[in-house]
Every structure is written in C-alpha cells, then in structure tokens.
C-alpha cells in the first residue's frame, strides 16, 4: 500500500512539474515553485528525485510518455509503409498542443547546460528517428519509396519538422498549422519519391 501511494505521489509530482515548467520554462522554474504548486515540501521532491536536473529530466519523460505510447502502438501496428508514415507524421508534427512543443523547445535549449536533460531529450529524439527510419527502410525494400539514403532522409525530414515547430511555437503568426502540414508533406514526398497526396 505504501508503495502504491509513493508511485501515485511521484506521478502527481511529475504532472505538477510539467504544468509549472510549461508555464514558466525550465530556466525560470525552481523546485520551490513545483513544491508549492503540488502542496508538498521540497524535502518530498528530493526524496523522489535526487536533484533538480533529475526532476526536470523525468518531467520531460513524463510529458513525452503519451506520444511514445502512441509511437509504440504504431511500431506494432500493421499497414503499408505509406500508411504508417502518414500516421507518424501526424503524431510528430506541431499540430497538437502548443504547450507541449514549447516545453520541448525549452528543454532543447536547457540541454546545453544540463547533462540529465541532454541525455533524456537525445534518447527520446532518437526514438522518433528509429521509428521513422524503420518505416523508410521498409518502404524502400518493398518498392513503395525511392530513397538512396534512409538515414539521411530521416534526419532531414524530422529536422524540418523540428524547425517548423519552433516557428509555429515561437512566432505564432508567421505560419498557419495548415501551411506547416503542407510543407512537411511536400518535403517528405520529395525525399521518398512519392506523391504529396499520398500523405494527406
């Protein structure tokens, strides 16, 4: 029973940490801010997380868990390479919560100063690239895609999405989400030798 309560409390703390970080940013959030928002002492925070950096890294994992769960389902699901590619781009593209993308962008910036955040963000980022590369390689093998270098194509596609996500999140009136989706489809289709309509 104690273990169950501890697990629940840890989940509650991570949820609160994500809310505070999303509102204030990693650089402006103190452990005291999270403790106050959660209605607990800082001592309890440090009981569950040894350092502030570890707390932030675990909060980033918590924030990404829903997307990673969806990604795991995609990896297990059937369908053609084009269908799976379309689904992955919808999951990864900046068409969902702006708050989630702001947290990711902030995490990337803070990763230059935090080894824990850098390791966590890199691991999660590579997980997306592994899934996309597997889809591209499968598509090339089946003849659905024409791509000489699946690894390079994977990096270019997801780097474009990342860059557009920054534009949409930071400069909200520069590009509409519809325009972003069009740019992603156009670039991905060109990389893989398919029609843009196939990704609609």
N, C-alpha and C positions, 0 to 999 in steps of 0.2 A: 504493500500500500504506500509506503514511504517512497519507493522507487517510482511508482506511478505519479505521485504528486510532484516529485522532483522533475520528471520528464515534462509534465504539464507546465510547471513553473518555467522551465527552460524555454519551452515553446512560446509561452506568454511573453517572456523577456525578449526573445528574438523578434516576435511580432511588433512589440512596442519599439524596439531598437530600430527596426525598419521604418516605422512611421516617423520617428524623430529624425532619423538620418535623411529620409526623403524630404522632410520639411526644411531641415537646417543645413544639410550637407555633411559629409564626413569631417571636413576640416573645422566646422563650427560646432560639432556635437561633442559634448563632454559626457563622461559616464554619469555624472551627477544629473544631467538632463534626462537621460534614459531612466535612471533610478527614480527620479521624481515622477516622470510620466507613468512609470509602472507601479508607483506606490510602494516601493521597496527601498531597502538601504543599499548603498554602494557595496557594502560587505557581501550582500547576497549576490550581486552581479559578479564580484570577483570570486565568489565560491563556485559559480558555474563557469566562468571564463577567467582564466588566469591574468590576462592582460586586456587592455583596451583594444589593441590590434587584433587579438584573437576574437573578441566580441564582434568587432566590425567585420572580420572575415566570415564568421559564422552567420552574421546577419545577411551578408551578401549571398551566401549559400542558401539561406532560408528564403530570401527574395526570389532566387532563381529556381527553387525546387519545383514549382508548378510547371514552369516551362520545360525543365529537364524531365519531369514525369511525362509530359506530352511528347517530348522527343524520344523517350524510351519506348513509348507506345508506337510511335511512328517507325522506329527501328524494327519492332516486332511485327508490324502490320504488313499485309501483302500489298499488291498493287503494282502497277508499272513504274519504271523509274520516273517518268514524266509526272505521274500522279503523286508520287512520294516527294518529288522535287517541289511541286506546286504547294503541297502541304507544309514542307519545311520552310519555304519562303514566307508563307503566311504566318507561321509561328515566330519566325525570327525578325520579320520586317517591323519597322516602327509604326504599326497601325493600331496597337493596343494602348496600354496605359502609358501616358506621357511621364507619369511619376516614376514608373519602373525604369524607363530609359534614362531619365535624369539621374537616378541612383547609379545605374551602370556607368554613365559618363563620368560622374563624380568619383566612382570607385577607380576607374582607369587613371584619373588624374592623381588620386591619393596613392595609387600603387607605386608611383615613383618614389614615395617616401616611406612606404610600409611594406616590408617583406611578406608579411602574412596576407595582406590584401593582394599583393602582386601574384603570389602563388595561387591564391584562390581564384582570382579573375582569369589568370592564364589557364588554369585547369578547366574552368567552365568554358572559356572561349575555345579551347582545343577540342572540347567535347562536341561543340557545334560543328567544327571543321571536320572532325572524324565522320560525323553522320553525313554531311553533305558530300565529302569525298567518296564515301562508300556508295552513295546514290549515283554520283557521276561515273564512277568506275563500273558499276553495274550497267548503267545506260550505255557506256562505250562498248562494253563486252557484248551487249545484246544488239548493238547497232542502232539504238534509239538516239544516241548522242554522237556527235563528231567532235572529238576533243583530243588533241595531241598530248596534253599535259594536265590530267585531272587535278593534281595537287595545286598547280599554279592557278588553274581556273577557280578552284575552291577558295584560295586566298583572295583572288581578285573580286569574286562575287561577294563574299562576306565583308571584305574591306569596304566595298562600295556601300553595302547596306549600313555598316557602322558609320561611315561618313555622312550618309543621308540622315541617319538617326540623330547625329549631332546637330545637323542643320535644322531638322524639324523640332528638336527639343530646345535648342538654344535660340534659334531665330525662327520663331513660330510662323511668321507671316511671309517668309521667303518662298516656301514650297507648301503646296497642299499635300495631304496624305495620298490623295488620288494621283497626283503628279509623281510622288515618290514611288508609288506602286508601279506606275508606268515605266519609270526609269529603271527600276530593278528588273522588271520583266524584259525590257529591251536589251539590257546588258547581259542578262543571264542567257537569253535566247541566242545572242550573238556568240557568247562563249561556248555554247554547247551545240550549235548548229541546228537549232530547232526554230519553229515559228513562235513569235511572241504570243499569238492567240492560244498556243498550247498551254500557256501558263496562266491564262485568265480564268 
